Amino acid sequence: MTQQQKQANADELLIHQYYMDIINCMPHIVYWVDVDCMLKGCNQNFIKLLGLKRVKEVAGINKKTLT
């Protein structure tokens, strides 16, 4: 991996964290799913609602199983 690719990956992670910080500041429950209704991410309020500890525990859960 070149230095330029490493820098691009680091920049991408910073941008992702920036947006996650904004989403976690929202007072409402926020989550997103893929076209197969599999949860891909959420904010901390959604994690608390599910009784989980980390966002990574949400990845791959089928939204239909939550209803």
C-alpha positions in Angstrom: 0.0 0.0 0.0 1.4 3.3 -1.0 1.7 6.3 1.3 -1.0 8.1 -0.7 -3.4 5.1 -0.2 -2.6 5.1 3.5 -3.4 8.8 3.8 -6.6 8.4 1.8 -7.7 5.6 4.2 -6.8 7.7 7.2 -8.8 10.7 5.8 -11.7 8.4 5.2 -11.7 7.2 8.8 -11.6 10.8 10.0 -14.5 11.8 7.8 -16.5 8.7 9.0 -15.8 9.6 12.7 -16.9 13.2 12.0 -20.2 12.1 10.7 -20.7 9.5 13.5 -20.1 12.2 16.0 -22.8 14.3 14.4 -25.2 11.4 14.3 -24.6 10.5 17.9 -25.4 14.1 19.0 -28.9 13.7 17.5 -31.5 13.2 20.3 -33.6 10.7 18.2 -32.9 7.1 17.2 -31.0 6.9 14.0 -30.2 3.7 12.0 -29.6 2.7 8.5 -30.1 -0.5 6.6 -29.0 -2.0 3.2 -31.4 -3.1 0.4 -31.8 -6.5 2.2 -33.0 -4.8 5.5 -29.8 -5.7 7.3 -28.7 -3.1 9.8 -25.5 -1.4 8.8 -25.1 1.3 11.5 -26.8 3.4 14.1 -26.4 6.1 16.8 -25.8 5.5 20.5 -29.5 6.0 21.3 -30.4 3.0 19.1 -27.7 0.9 20.7 -29.1 1.7 24.2 -32.6 0.9 23.0 -31.4 -2.6 21.9 -29.4 -3.1 25.1 -26.1 -3.5 23.3 -22.7 -2.0 24.0 -21.2 -1.2 20.7 -22.2 -0.2 17.1 -20.4 -3.3 15.8 -22.9 -5.5 17.6 -25.6 -4.1 15.4 -24.0 -4.8 12.0 -25.8 -7.7 10.3 -28.9 -7.8 12.4 -32.0 -8.1 10.2 -34.4 -5.2 10.8 -37.3 -7.6 10.4 -36.3 -9.6 13.4 -36.5 -6.4 15.6 -40.2 -5.8 14.9 
